[in-house]
Amino acid sequence: MHLHLAVFLALLSFALSAHGQVAKRLEAMKGKSVPNFTLRDLGGRTHSFAQFHGKVVLLNFWSPY
């Protein structure tokens, strides 16, 4: 039982540390522009990131496609 608690606390500590690093990186990027790039959708059409200027964009890089 104590081993499970120790593992949980170690993982929690790691997660909180990683969160702090991500927050610092995001803060450093605030106000900077994303470079333009193009991607192809599942239909084969090419889309430029610039065409979505001012809109919220969600990119799913975890797709098995």
C-alpha positions in Angstrom: 0.0 0.0 0.0 2.8 2.4 0.9 4.6 1.7 -2.4 1.5 2.7 -4.4 1.3 6.0 -2.5 5.0 6.7 -3.1 4.6 6.0 -6.9 1.5 8.2 -7.0 3.3 11.0 -5.2 6.3 10.7 -7.5 4.1 10.9 -10.6 2.2 13.8 -9.2 5.4 15.7 -8.5 6.6 15.0 -12.1 3.3 16.2 -13.5 3.3 19.4 -11.6 7.0 20.0 -12.5 6.2 19.5 -16.2 3.1 21.8 -16.0 5.3 24.6 -14.7 7.8 24.1 -17.6 4.9 24.2 -20.1 3.4 27.3 -18.5 6.8 29.1 -18.8 7.2 28.1 -22.5 3.7 29.3 -23.3 4.3 32.6 -21.5 7.4 33.1 -23.5 5.5 32.5 -26.8 2.7 34.9 -25.9 2.2 37.6 -28.6 4.4 35.8 -31.1 3.1 34.7 -34.5 3.1 31.1 -35.7 5.0 30.6 -38.9 2.8 29.8 -41.9 2.6 26.2 -43.0 0.3 24.0 -45.1 -1.3 20.6 -44.4 -3.4 18.2 -46.4 -6.8 17.2 -45.1 -8.3 13.7 -45.5 -9.9 14.7 -48.8 -6.5 15.6 -50.2 -7.2 19.4 -50.2 -4.3 21.6 -49.1 -4.9 24.2 -46.4 -2.6 27.1 -45.4 -2.5 28.1 -41.7 -2.7 31.7 -42.8 -6.2 31.2 -44.2 -7.4 30.7 -40.6 -6.0 33.9 -39.3 -8.0 35.2 -36.3 -9.8 31.9 -35.8 -9.4 29.1 -33.2 -7.6 26.1 -34.8 -7.4 22.6 -33.4 -4.8 20.3 -35.0 -5.1 16.6 -34.3 -1.6 15.1 -34.8 -2.6 11.9 -33.0 -4.8 10.6 -35.8 -3.8 7.1 -37.0 -4.2 8.4 -40.7 
